[in-house]
Amino acid sequence: SWPDEEVRVLSLASSARAGGGGGGACSWAADVPWLAMATHPAVLVMMFASFSFHVVAFFVMHWTPTFVTHVLGEELRQSTAVQALPWMLMYVVAVASGTMSDFAGARLGIRQARKLVCAVGLFAAAPMLLLLPGARSSSELYAINALVLMTSGFSRGGFSINHLDIGPAYAGVLQGYAGTMGNLAGIAATRVPGALLSLDPSDRAVWSTMASGLALLSVAAGVLFVAFAEGEVIFREHPKLYGSEGSDDAAAEREMEGVEMAEIGGLYGAAGKGAGGRSPGAADDESYSDTASVESVNLLRGRN
């Protein structure tokens, strides 16, 4: 069937591109502009926004029990559902913010939509963070946690999908950069507060200092994202054809599409014959093959 063949073709195409059609070293890695991406302002602010979000998330996750037991003097008796509710709400808001970001992108443009959603989330998280040290009960603390996670989670509709905008061919690499910053944030969000609270974990003044620092970090990430984020493709898969000096972009686009069409067409035919069926490129099904090839190309290039 068509869905099965589509998956088969895309898998074959991915293998051919990544490994040069066989085993051994990945030749694709040699063509990845690792340094150019890691030092580009649009990538750096995406990474910083990821760092800011994850610092807040890990801080709430790791230090809420300490606040409940040492500052509020309560036992951790609340049900798991109550403690998990802020995180479930953050998940819902994050998914909704991505949908809203795409909806706004169709009207404002992707660049402006990503900036708007990210900035709203990060800016709104700052005052919520300042409320944390003033919580007087565990119920109030969990409610504030929910507000913090929902607002910061909203920002993910801006920065967390931006790698697909600026480098769809290298989205995995860009997501890896952002994910690495998330891992570093997990280290920072546990070690630094731990050092500050080592003397007296019940001191609300220390908690206020940490909350203020997180709020400033969130605002700074929002400001920088608004200033330097991009929404158009910056990093393309074939640098020799795309954006090469003195070349015509439209002609390069057509040339690249012709190469991909030929490649996918051959792979599609091989997949159909290898499965023991008729090739979709047969004369009685020519239009079907053309449609399949075009859609496969679009899927591979992130344009479907």
Buried (B, 14 or more C-beta within 10 A) or exposed (E): EEEEBBEBBBEBBEBBBEBEEEEEEEEBEEEBBEEEBEEBEBBBBBBBBBBBBBBBBBBBBBBBEBBBBBBBEBEEEBEEEEBEBBBEBBBEBBEBBBEBBBEBBEEBEBBBBBBBBBBBBBBBBBBBBBBBBEBEEBEBBBBBBBBBBBBBBBBBBBBBBBBBBBBBBBBEBBBEBBBEBBEBBBEBBBEBBEEBBEEEBBBBEBBBBBBBBBBEBBBBBBBBBBEBBBBEBBBBBBEEBBBEEEEEEEEBEEBBBEEBBEBBBBBBBBBBEEEEEEBBBEEEBEEEBBEBBBBBBEBBBBEE
